[in-house]
């Protein structure tokens, strides 16, 4: 009985992980800071780094620069402050936030 229960729990956990990965979307944009948002994209990485060091939160700005999204897992972007990036992320429209699953420099 315990073995069956353990297998059911494992199967449910794997299903939840697969469902979460299926919701991930590829998005191009920029990593900025919560104070400046879309003001200095693509040309002022030093400013973004300084603002984050002073306590501003990193944010994701879509490529069209129409939306600024909070980042649920800010450690995922620490090597990309101020950069133009491509992310695979799951968004939460109600919270206006994204959870970044993977990130690379945009080509």
MOPAC internal coordinates of N, CA, C and O (Angstrom, degrees):
PM7 1SCF
backbone

  N    0.0000 0     0.00 0     0.00 0    0    0    0
  C    1.4471 1     0.00 0     0.00 0    1    0    0
  C    1.5399 1   111.15 1     0.00 0    2    1    0
  O    1.2310 1   120.64 1   135.67 1    3    2    1
  N    1.3230 1   116.39 1   -44.33 1    3    2    1
  C    1.4595 1   120.40 1   179.03 1    5    3    2
  C    1.5281 1   110.96 1   -62.85 1    6    5    3
  O    1.2310 1   121.31 1   143.55 1    7    6    5
  N    1.3202 1   115.11 1   -36.45 1    7    6    5
  C    1.4659 1   119.84 1  -179.31 1    9    7    6
  C    1.5331 1   110.54 1   -65.54 1   10    9    7
  O    1.2310 1   120.33 1   137.78 1   11   10    9
  N    1.3133 1   116.98 1   -42.22 1   11   10    9
  C    1.4651 1   121.54 1   178.99 1   13   11   10
  C    1.5231 1   109.87 1   -64.96 1   14   13   11
  O    1.2310 1   120.39 1   136.65 1   15   14   13
  N    1.3087 1   116.86 1   -43.35 1   15   14   13
  C    1.4593 1   121.18 1   178.97 1   17   15   14
  C    1.5300 1   110.79 1   -62.12 1   18   17   15
  O    1.2310 1   120.49 1   138.03 1   19   18   17
  N    1.3243 1   116.66 1   -41.97 1   19   18   17
  C    1.4639 1   120.74 1   178.69 1   21   19   18
  C    1.5266 1   110.94 1   -63.95 1   22   21   19
  O    1.2310 1   120.20 1   139.44 1   23   22   21
  N    1.3251 1   117.22 1   -40.56 1   23   22   21
  C    1.4644 1   120.74 1   177.74 1   25   23   22
  C    1.5201 1   111.48 1   -65.48 1   26   25   23
  O    1.2310 1   120.05 1   140.69 1   27   26   25
  N    1.3262 1   117.51 1   -39.31 1   27   26   25
  C    1.4651 1   120.76 1   177.71 1   29   27   26
  C    1.5274 1   111.44 1   -64.53 1   30   29   27
  O    1.2310 1   120.62 1   137.64 1   31   30   29
  N    1.3196 1   116.42 1   -42.36 1   31   30   29
  C    1.4628 1   120.75 1   178.42 1   33   31   30
  C    1.5263 1   110.13 1   -62.91 1   34   33   31
  O    1.2310 1   120.21 1   135.81 1   35   34   33
  N    1.3211 1   117.21 1   -44.19 1   35   34   33
  C    1.4680 1   120.95 1   179.14 1   37   35   34
  C    1.5276 1   111.19 1   -63.44 1   38   37   35
  O    1.2310 1   120.56 1   137.54 1   39   38   37
  N    1.3283 1   116.53 1   -42.46 1   39   38   37
  C    1.4656 1   120.22 1   179.16 1   41   39   38
  C    1.5219 1   111.03 1   -63.74 1   42   41   39
  O    1.2310 1   120.08 1   138.88 1   43   42   41
  N    1.3252 1   117.46 1   -41.12 1   43   42   41
  C    1.4567 1   121.27 1   178.34 1   45   43   42
  C    1.5204 1   111.15 1   -64.11 1   46   45   43
  O    1.2310 1   120.26 1   138.09 1   47   46   45
  N    1.3202 1   117.11 1   -41.91 1   47   46   45
  C    1.4648 1   121.27 1   179.88 1   49   47   46
  C    1.5282 1   110.46 1   -63.37 1   50   49   47
  O    1.2310 1   119.72 1   136.72 1   51   50   49
  N    1.3148 1   118.14 1   -43.28 1   51   50   49
  C    1.4614 1   121.22 1   179.28 1   53   51   50
  C    1.5222 1   111.16 1   -66.17 1   54   53   51
  O    1.2310 1   120.11 1   143.09 1   55   54   53
  N    1.3116 1   117.39 1   -36.91 1   55   54   53
  C    1.4608 1   121.09 1   177.49 1   57   55   54
  C    1.5295 1   110.16 1   -64.35 1   58   57   55
  O    1.2310 1   120.13 1   137.44 1   59   58   57
  N    1.3159 1   117.36 1   -42.56 1   59   58   57
  C    1.4628 1   121.44 1   179.24 1   61   59   58
  C    1.5257 1   110.88 1   -63.32 1   62   61   59
  O    1.2310 1   120.28 1   139.56 1   63   62   61
  N    1.3237 1   117.07 1   -40.44 1   63   62   61
  C    1.4624 1   120.85 1   178.84 1   65   63   62
  C    1.5262 1   110.13 1   -65.75 1   66   65   63
  O    1.2310 1   120.25 1   136.29 1   67   66   65
  N    1.3058 1   117.12 1   -43.71 1   67   66   65
  C    1.4690 1   120.83 1   179.64 1   69   67   66
  C    1.5247 1   111.04 1   -64.36 1   70   69   67
  O    1.2310 1   120.19 1   139.62 1   71   70   69
  N    1.3132 1   117.24 1   -40.38 1   71   70   69
  C    1.4692 1   120.54 1   179.05 1   73   71   70
  C    1.5237 1   110.47 1   -65.33 1   74   73   71
  O    1.2310 1   120.22 1   141.09 1   75   74   73
  N    1.3076 1   117.19 1   -38.91 1   75   74   73
  C    1.4597 1   121.08 1   178.74 1   77   75   74
  C    1.5183 1   110.67 1   -65.00 1   78   77   75
  O    1.2310 1   119.95 1   136.87 1   79   78   77
  N    1.3166 1   117.71 1   -43.13 1   79   78   77
  C    1.4560 1   121.28 1   179.97 1   81   79   78
  C    1.5266 1   111.04 1   -65.46 1   82   81   79
  O    1.2310 1   120.52 1   148.16 1   83   82   81
  N    1.3097 1   116.61 1   -31.84 1   83   82   81
  C    1.4659 1   120.16 1  -179.10 1   85   83   82
  C    1.5252 1   111.30 1   -68.11 1   86   85   83
  O    1.2310 1   119.53 1   154.59 1   87   86   85
  N    1.3039 1   118.50 1   -25.41 1   87   86   85
  C    1.4600 1   122.26 1  -179.73 1   89   87   86
  C    1.5221 1   112.76 1   -83.04 1   90   89   87
  O    1.2310 1   120.02 1   171.64 1   91   90   89
  N    1.3074 1   117.57 1    -8.36 1   91   90   89
  C    1.4507 1   121.92 1  -178.40 1   93   91   90
  C    1.5270 1   110.08 1   -68.89 1   94   93   91
  O    1.2310 1   120.73 1   -42.51 1   95   94   93
  N    1.3438 1   116.21 1   137.49 1   95   94   93
  C    1.4522 1   122.32 1  -177.39 1   97   95   94
  C    1.5198 1   109.61 1  -122.83 1   98   97   95
  O    1.2310 1   120.60 1   -35.94 1   99   98   97
  N    1.3250 1   116.46 1   144.06 1   99   98   97
  C    1.4672 1   121.62 1   176.63 1  101   99   98
  C    1.5242 1   107.94 1   -86.19 1  102  101   99
  O    1.2310 1   120.63 1   -54.60 1  103  102  101
  N    1.3451 1   116.40 1   125.40 1  103  102  101
  C    1.4554 1   121.87 1  -176.95 1  105  103  102
  C    1.5249 1   109.24 1  -136.48 1  106  105  103
  O    1.2310 1   120.13 1   -43.80 1  107  106  105
  N    1.3178 1   117.36 1   136.20 1  107  106  105
  C    1.4636 1   121.90 1   172.88 1  109  107  106
  C    1.5253 1   108.58 1   -96.83 1  110  109  107
  O    1.2310 1   120.75 1   -34.57 1  111  110  109
  N    1.3211 1   116.17 1   145.43 1  111  110  109
  C    1.4520 1   120.26 1   178.65 1  113  111  110
  C    1.5143 1   111.26 1   177.64 1  114  113  111
  O    1.2310 1   121.20 1    25.30 1  115  114  113
  N    1.3008 1   115.32 1  -154.70 1  115  114  113
  C    1.4630 1   122.08 1  -175.09 1  117  115  114
  C    1.5184 1   110.10 1  -133.27 1  118  117  115
  O    1.2310 1   121.22 1   -30.46 1  119  118  117
  N    1.3353 1   115.27 1   149.54 1  119  118  117
  C    1.4581 1   120.38 1   171.99 1  121  119  118
  C    1.5246 1   106.62 1   -97.76 1  122  121  119
  O    1.2310 1   120.94 1   -59.09 1  123  122  121
  N    1.3199 1   115.81 1   120.91 1  123  122  121
  C    1.4597 1   121.46 1  -179.18 1  125  123  122
  C    1.5261 1   108.34 1  -128.60 1  126  125  123
  O    1.2310 1   120.59 1    18.24 1  127  126  125
  N    1.3181 1   116.47 1  -161.76 1  127  126  125
  C    1.4691 1   120.87 1   178.13 1  129  127  126
  C    1.5226 1   109.38 1  -121.36 1  130  129  127
  O    1.2310 1   120.98 1   -20.76 1  131  130  129
  N    1.3257 1   115.73 1   159.24 1  131  130  129
  C    1.4639 1   120.89 1  -173.70 1  133  131  130
  C    1.5226 1   113.94 1   -67.71 1  134  133  131
  O    1.2310 1   119.48 1   160.62 1  135  134  133
  N    1.3178 1   118.60 1   -19.38 1  135  134  133
  C    1.4597 1   119.56 1   179.01 1  137  135  134
  C    1.5325 1   111.16 1   -81.50 1  138  137  135
  O    1.2310 1   120.40 1   135.67 1  139  138  137
  N    1.3063 1   116.84 1   -44.33 1  139  138  137
  C    1.4678 1   120.15 1  -174.80 1  141  139  138
  C    1.5215 1   113.61 1   -94.04 1  142  141  139
  O    1.2310 1   119.75 1   156.95 1  143  142  141
  N    1.3127 1   118.08 1   -23.05 1  143  142  141
  C    1.4616 1   120.88 1   178.38 1  145  143  142
  C    1.5085 1   112.44 1    53.95 1  146  145  143
  O    1.2310 1   120.15 1    60.53 1  147  146  145
  N    1.3385 1   117.32 1  -119.47 1  147  146  145
  C    1.4630 1   122.58 1  -175.77 1  149  147  146
  C    1.5269 1   113.54 1   -91.44 1  150  149  147
  O    1.2310 1   119.21 1  -171.79 1  151  150  149
  N    1.3186 1   119.11 1     8.21 1  151  150  149
  C    1.4709 1   121.39 1  -173.35 1  153  151  150
  C    1.5179 1   114.94 1   -65.62 1  154  153  151
  O    1.2310 1   119.70 1   142.57 1  155  154  153
  N    1.3236 1   118.18 1   -37.43 1  155  154  153
  C    1.4680 1   118.84 1  -171.70 1  157  155  154
  C    1.5247 1   112.86 1  -129.63 1  158  157  155
  O    1.2310 1   120.69 1  -135.13 1  159  158  157
  N    1.2932 1   116.29 1    44.87 1  159  158  157
  C    1.4568 1   120.11 1  -176.31 1  161  159  158
  C    1.5210 1   112.51 1   -72.32 1  162  161  159
  O    1.2310 1   122.12 1   -40.69 1  163  162  161
  N    1.3367 1   113.55 1   139.31 1  163  162  161
  C    1.4540 1   120.03 1   172.99 1  165  163  162
  C    1.5068 1   116.41 1    78.90 1  166  165  163
  O    1.2310 1   119.05 1   168.74 1  167  166  165
  N    1.3282 1   119.42 1   -11.26 1  167  166  165
  C    1.4583 1   118.13 1  -176.51 1  169  167  166
  C    1.5214 1   114.20 1  -135.50 1  170  169  167
  O    1.2310 1   119.38 1  -173.78 1  171  170  169
  N    1.3094 1   118.79 1     6.22 1  171  170  169
  C    1.4514 1   118.03 1  -177.21 1  173  171  170
  C    1.5271 1   112.11 1  -146.81 1  174  173  171
  O    1.2310 1   120.50 1  -121.23 1  175  174  173
  N    1.3202 1   116.65 1    58.77 1  175  174  173
  C    1.4627 1   121.78 1   179.81 1  177  175  174
  C    1.5239 1   111.68 1   -60.03 1  178  177  175
  O    1.2310 1   120.03 1   145.71 1  179  178  177
  N    1.3429 1   117.54 1   -34.29 1  179  178  177
  C    1.4643 1   120.66 1  -179.87 1  181  179  178
  C    1.5238 1   111.35 1   -61.76 1  182  181  179
  O    1.2310 1   120.18 1   139.76 1  183  182  181
  N    1.3241 1   117.25 1   -40.24 1  183  182  181
  C    1.4647 1   121.26 1   179.01 1  185  183  182
  C    1.5246 1   110.35 1   -64.28 1  186  185  183
  O    1.2310 1   120.58 1   137.14 1  187  186  185
  N    1.3243 1   116.50 1   -42.86 1  187  186  185
  C    1.4647 1   120.56 1   178.97 1  189  187  186
  C    1.5268 1   109.64 1   -60.10 1  190  189  187
  O    1.2310 1   120.64 1   132.82 1  191  190  189
  N    1.3250 1   116.38 1   -47.18 1  191  190  189
  C    1.4648 1   120.68 1  -179.91 1  193  191  190
  C    1.5260 1   111.46 1   -60.41 1  194  193  191
  O    1.2310 1   120.14 1   136.51 1  195  194  193
  N    1.3255 1   117.35 1   -43.49 1  195  194  193
  C    1.4629 1   120.86 1  -179.93 1  197  195  194
  C    1.5252 1   111.44 1   -64.57 1  198  197  195
  O    1.2310 1   120.56 1   136.81 1  199  198  197
  N    1.3285 1   116.53 1   -43.19 1  199  198  197
  C    1.4658 1   119.67 1   179.64 1  201  199  198
  C    1.5281 1   111.53 1   -62.49 1  202  201  199
  O    1.2310 1   120.62 1   139.24 1  203  202  201
  N    1.3339 1   116.42 1   -40.76 1  203  202  201
  C    1.4634 1   119.60 1   179.33 1  205  203  202
  C    1.5246 1   110.50 1   -68.40 1  206  205  203
  O    1.2310 1   120.08 1   140.58 1  207  206  205
  N    1.3258 1   117.45 1   -39.42 1  207  206  205
  C    1.4659 1   120.62 1   176.71 1  209  207  206
  C    1.5243 1   111.47 1   -61.61 1  210  209  207
  O    1.2310 1   120.23 1   150.10 1  211  210  209
  N    1.3331 1   117.17 1   -29.90 1  211  210  209
  C    1.4622 1   121.56 1   179.95 1  213  211  210
  C    1.5293 1   112.88 1   -85.90 1  214  213  211
  O    1.2310 1   120.32 1  -176.82 1  215  214  213
  N    1.3443 1   117.00 1     3.18 1  215  214  213
  C    1.4578 1   119.64 1   173.65 1  217  215  214
  C    1.5171 1   116.87 1   113.55 1  218  217  215
  O    1.2310 1   119.85 1   175.05 1  219  218  217
  N    1.3267 1   117.89 1    -4.95 1  219  218  217
  C    1.4687 1   119.31 1   176.37 1  221  219  218
  C    1.5300 1   108.30 1   -71.58 1  222  221  219
  O    1.2310 1   120.46 1   -29.06 1  223  222  221
  N    1.3135 1   116.73 1   150.94 1  223  222  221
  C    1.4576 1   121.17 1   179.68 1  225  223  222
  C    1.5272 1   110.04 1   -87.61 1  226  225  223
  O    1.2310 1   120.20 1   -35.46 1  227  226  225
  N    1.3420 1   117.23 1   144.54 1  227  226  225
  C    1.4545 1   118.07 1   173.46 1  229  227  226
  C    1.5276 1   109.61 1   -69.57 1  230  229  227
  O    1.2310 1   120.30 1   -33.55 1  231  230  229
  N    1.3264 1   117.03 1   146.45 1  231  230  229
  C    1.4630 1   122.73 1   178.73 1  233  231  230
  C    1.5224 1   108.95 1  -134.34 1  234  233  231
  O    1.2310 1   121.43 1   -19.13 1  235  234  233
  N    1.3279 1   114.87 1   160.87 1  235  234  233
  C    1.4597 1   121.35 1   175.98 1  237  235  234
  C    1.5194 1   108.22 1  -107.25 1  238  237  235
  O    1.2310 1   120.64 1   -53.05 1  239  238  237
  N    1.3293 1   116.38 1   126.95 1  239  238  237
  C    1.4658 1   121.96 1   178.38 1  241  239  238
  C    1.5247 1   107.01 1  -111.74 1  242  241  239
  O    1.2310 1   120.31 1   -55.99 1  243  242  241
  N    1.3366 1   117.01 1   124.01 1  243  242  241
  C    1.4595 1   118.86 1  -178.99 1  245  243  242
  C    1.5210 1   110.71 1   -64.41 1  246  245  243
  O    1.2310 1   121.12 1   -20.36 1  247  246  245
  N    1.3229 1   115.47 1   159.64 1  247  246  245
  C    1.4607 1   121.01 1  -173.62 1  249  247  246
  C    1.5293 1   113.15 1   -60.67 1  250  249  247
  O    1.2310 1   120.03 1   149.33 1  251  250  249
  N    1.3258 1   117.55 1   -30.67 1  251  250  249
  C    1.4670 1   121.11 1   178.19 1  253  251  250
  C    1.5295 1   111.39 1   -77.99 1  254  253  251
  O    1.2310 1   120.64 1   174.55 1  255  254  253
  N    1.3174 1   116.38 1    -5.45 1  255  254  253
  C    1.4694 1   124.36 1   179.49 1  257  255  254
  C    1.5271 1   112.08 1    59.29 1  258  257  255
  O    1.2310 1   120.70 1  -147.40 1  259  258  257
  N    1.3263 1   116.27 1    32.60 1  259  258  257
  C    1.4542 1   121.00 1   178.51 1  261  259  258
  C    1.5083 1   112.79 1  -100.98 1  262  261  259
  O    1.2310 1   120.05 1   162.36 1  263  262  261
  N    1.3290 1   117.50 1   -17.64 1  263  262  261
  C    1.4654 1   120.30 1  -176.77 1  265  263  262
  C    1.5224 1   110.28 1  -136.39 1  266  265  263
  O    1.2310 1   121.21 1   -41.56 1  267  266  265
  N    1.3225 1   115.30 1   138.44 1  267  266  265
  C    1.4571 1   122.94 1   174.56 1  269  267  266
  C    1.5208 1   106.58 1  -116.28 1  270  269  267
  O    1.2310 1   120.56 1   -57.54 1  271  270  269
  N    1.3245 1   116.54 1   122.46 1  271  270  269
  C    1.4583 1   122.63 1  -175.10 1  273  271  270
  C    1.5280 1   110.53 1  -114.74 1  274  273  271
  O    1.2310 1   120.38 1   -44.47 1  275  274  273
  N    1.3211 1   116.88 1   135.53 1  275  274  273
  C    1.4602 1   121.39 1   171.64 1  277  275  274
  C    1.5320 1   107.72 1   -66.77 1  278  277  275
  O    1.2310 1   120.42 1   -26.86 1  279  278  277
  N    1.3177 1   116.79 1   153.14 1  279  278  277
  C    1.4647 1   121.80 1   179.45 1  281  279  278
  C    1.5190 1   108.04 1  -110.07 1  282  281  279
  O    1.2310 1   120.71 1   -60.67 1  283  282  281
  N    1.3424 1   116.25 1   119.33 1  283  282  281
  C    1.4680 1   121.90 1  -178.97 1  285  283  282
  C    1.5251 1   112.76 1   -65.20 1  286  285  283
  O    1.2310 1   120.40 1   147.13 1  287  286  285
  N    1.3097 1   116.84 1   -32.87 1  287  286  285
  C    1.4680 1   121.50 1  -177.49 1  289  287  286
  C    1.5352 1   109.65 1  -124.07 1  290  289  287
  O    1.2310 1   120.08 1  -105.11 1  291  290  289
  N    1.3354 1   117.45 1    74.89 1  291  290  289
  C    1.4670 1   121.39 1  -173.13 1  293  291  290
  C    1.5257 1   115.18 1   -59.97 1  294  293  291
  O    1.2310 1   119.40 1   157.37 1  295  294  293
  N    1.3197 1   118.74 1   -22.63 1  295  294  293
  C    1.4630 1   119.78 1   178.40 1  297  295  294
  C    1.5223 1   111.97 1   -64.86 1  298  297  295
  O    1.2310 1   120.21 1   157.59 1  299  298  297
  N    1.3315 1   117.20 1   -22.41 1  299  298  297
  C    1.4660 1   121.28 1  -178.95 1  301  299  298
  C    1.5254 1   112.27 1   -67.29 1  302  301  299
  O    1.2310 1   119.85 1   159.97 1  303  302  301
  N    1.3334 1   117.90 1   -20.03 1  303  302  301
  C    1.4672 1   120.74 1  -175.20 1  305  303  302
  C    1.5211 1   113.64 1  -111.69 1  306  305  303
  O    1.2310 1   119.39 1  -171.99 1  307  306  305
  N    1.3150 1   118.77 1     8.01 1  307  306  305
  C    1.4718 1   121.25 1  -172.46 1  309  307  306
  C    1.5249 1   114.51 1   -59.91 1  310  309  307
  O    1.2310 1   119.63 1   156.66 1  311  310  309
  N    1.3281 1   118.32 1   -23.34 1  311  310  309
  C    1.4655 1   120.35 1   178.77 1  313  311  310
  C    1.5237 1   112.39 1   -93.41 1  314  313  311
  O    1.2310 1   120.01 1  -174.00 1  315  314  313
  N    1.3427 1   117.59 1     6.00 1  315  314  313
  C    1.4619 1   121.44 1  -173.22 1  317  315  314
  C    1.5264 1   113.52 1  -126.94 1  318  317  315
  O    1.2310 1   119.40 1  -160.66 1  319  318  317
  N    1.3240 1   118.74 1    19.34 1  319  318  317
  C    1.4686 1   120.60 1  -179.40 1  321  319  318
  C    1.5274 1   110.44 1   -57.77 1  322  321  319
  O    1.2310 1   120.54 1   -54.84 1  323  322  321
  N    1.3207 1   116.58 1   125.16 1  323  322  321
  C    1.4480 1   122.12 1   178.85 1  325  323  322
  C    1.5215 1   114.82 1    82.67 1  326  325  323
  O    1.2310 1   119.85 1  -179.69 1  327  326  325
  N    1.3136 1   117.88 1     0.31 1  327  326  325
  C    1.4658 1   120.99 1  -173.75 1  329  327  326
  C    1.5284 1   113.45 1   -92.84 1  330  329  327
  O    1.2310 1   121.64 1   -24.62 1  331  330  329
  N    1.3316 1   114.46 1   155.38 1  331  330  329
  C    1.4602 1   122.58 1   170.50 1  333  331  330
  C    1.5232 1   105.11 1   -85.18 1  334  333  331
  O    1.2310 1   119.82 1   -57.21 1  335  334  333
  N    1.3400 1   117.96 1   122.79 1  335  334  333
  C    1.4541 1   121.79 1  -170.31 1  337  335  334
  C    1.5300 1   112.33 1  -133.59 1  338  337  335
  O    1.2310 1   121.78 1   -16.08 1  339  338  337
  N    1.3195 1   114.21 1   163.92 1  339  338  337
  C    1.4622 1   122.56 1   168.11 1  341  339  338
  C    1.5169 1   105.76 1  -117.91 1  342  341  339
  O    1.2310 1   120.52 1   -54.35 1  343  342  341
  N    1.3257 1   116.61 1   125.65 1  343  342  341
  C    1.4584 1   121.01 1   180.00 1  345  343  342
  C    1.5210 1   110.42 1  -120.58 1  346  345  343
  O    1.2310 1   121.31 1   -28.07 1  347  346  345
  N    1.3055 1   115.10 1   151.93 1  347  346  345
  C    1.4564 1   122.05 1   164.55 1  349  347  346
  C    1.5160 1   102.89 1  -106.11 1  350  349  347
  O    1.2310 1   120.63 1   -61.66 1  351  350  349
  N    1.3226 1   116.40 1   118.34 1  351  350  349
  C    1.4561 1   120.20 1  -172.46 1  353  351  350
  C    1.5211 1   111.05 1  -143.46 1  354  353  351
  O    1.2310 1   121.59 1   -24.34 1  355  354  353
  N    1.3115 1   114.56 1   155.66 1  355  354  353
  C    1.4515 1   122.22 1   172.70 1  357  355  354
  C    1.5173 1   106.34 1  -107.10 1  358  357  355
  O    1.2310 1   120.53 1   -54.03 1  359  358  357
  N    1.3229 1   116.58 1   125.97 1  359  358  357
  C    1.4604 1   119.16 1  -176.84 1  361  359  358
  C    1.5230 1   111.57 1  -101.95 1  362  361  359
  O    1.2310 1   121.42 1   -27.04 1  363  362  361
  N    1.3179 1   114.90 1   152.96 1  363  362  361
  C    1.4556 1   123.24 1   174.30 1  365  363  362
  C    1.5274 1   106.40 1  -123.94 1  366  365  363
  O    1.2310 1   120.81 1   -82.25 1  367  366  365
  N    1.3216 1   116.06 1    97.75 1  367  366  365
  C    1.4660 1   120.80 1  -175.16 1  369  367  366
  C    1.5216 1   112.12 1   -62.54 1  370  369  367
  O    1.2310 1   119.88 1   146.51 1  371  370  369
  N    1.3134 1   117.84 1   -33.49 1  371  370  369
  C    1.4651 1   120.89 1  -179.29 1  373  371  370
  C    1.5284 1   111.33 1   -65.03 1  374  373  371
  O    1.2310 1   120.42 1   141.69 1  375  374  373
  N    1.3215 1   116.81 1   -38.31 1  375  374  373
  C    1.4684 1   121.45 1   179.65 1  377  375  374
  C    1.5322 1   111.88 1   -93.00 1  378  377  375
  O    1.2310 1   120.73 1   171.98 1  379  378  377
  N    1.3465 1   116.22 1    -8.02 1  379  378  377
  C    1.4678 1   122.09 1  -174.95 1  381  379  378
  C    1.5358 1   109.39 1    52.97 1  382  381  379
  O    1.2310 1   122.13 1  -127.86 1  383  382  381
  N    1.3632 1   113.53 1    52.14 1  383  382  381
  C    1.4575 1   119.71 1  -178.89 1  385  383  382
  C    1.5150 1   110.25 1  -137.46 1  386  385  383
  O    1.2310 1   121.31 1   -18.22 1  387  386  385
  N    1.3290 1   115.09 1   161.78 1  387  386  385
  C    1.4517 1   122.27 1   176.06 1  389  387  386
  C    1.5206 1   109.82 1  -129.68 1  390  389  387
  O    1.2310 1   121.51 1   -32.54 1  391  390  389
  N    1.3173 1   114.72 1   147.46 1  391  390  389
  C    1.4588 1   121.51 1   172.11 1  393  391  390
  C    1.5223 1   104.96 1  -110.69 1  394  393  391
  O    1.2310 1   120.02 1   -64.08 1  395  394  393
  N    1.3090 1   117.58 1   115.92 1  395  394  393
  C    1.4546 1   122.44 1  -174.17 1  397  395  394
  C    1.5240 1   109.83 1   -86.91 1  398  397  395
  O    1.2310 1   121.69 1   -60.69 1  399  398  397
  N    1.3310 1   114.38 1   119.31 1  399  398  397
  C    1.4664 1   121.17 1   179.20 1  401  399  398
  C    1.5289 1   110.98 1   -86.27 1  402  401  399
  O    1.2310 1   120.49 1   141.90 1  403  402  401
  N    1.3461 1   116.66 1   -38.10 1  403  402  401
  C    1.4645 1   121.28 1   176.27 1  405  403  402
  C    1.5191 1   108.81 1  -153.32 1  406  405  403
  O    1.2310 1   121.08 1   -24.55 1  407  406  405
  N    1.3273 1   115.53 1   155.45 1  407  406  405
  C    1.4572 1   120.85 1  -177.55 1  409  407  406
  C    1.5304 1   108.96 1  -146.70 1  410  409  407
  O    1.2310 1   120.95 1   -42.06 1  411  410  409
  N    1.3391 1   115.78 1   137.94 1  411  410  409
  C    1.4707 1   122.14 1   174.91 1  413  411  410
  C    1.5199 1   107.62 1  -142.16 1  414  413  411
  O    1.2310 1   120.65 1   -21.49 1  415  414  413
  N    1.3251 1   116.36 1   158.51 1  415  414  413
  C    1.4596 1   120.26 1   175.50 1  417  415  414
  C    1.5310 1   108.41 1   -65.10 1  418  417  415
  O    1.2310 1   120.59 1   -42.83 1  419  418  417
  N    1.3237 1   116.48 1   137.17 1  419  418  417
  C    1.4641 1   121.38 1  -179.70 1  421  419  418
  C    1.5196 1   109.47 1   -70.67 1  422  421  419
  O    1.2310 1   121.11 1   -30.93 1  423  422  421
  N    1.3255 1   115.49 1   149.07 1  423  422  421
  C    1.4652 1   120.72 1   179.48 1  425  423  422
  C    1.4953 1   110.53 1   -99.21 1  426  425  423
  O    1.2310 1   120.10 1   180.00 1  427  426  425

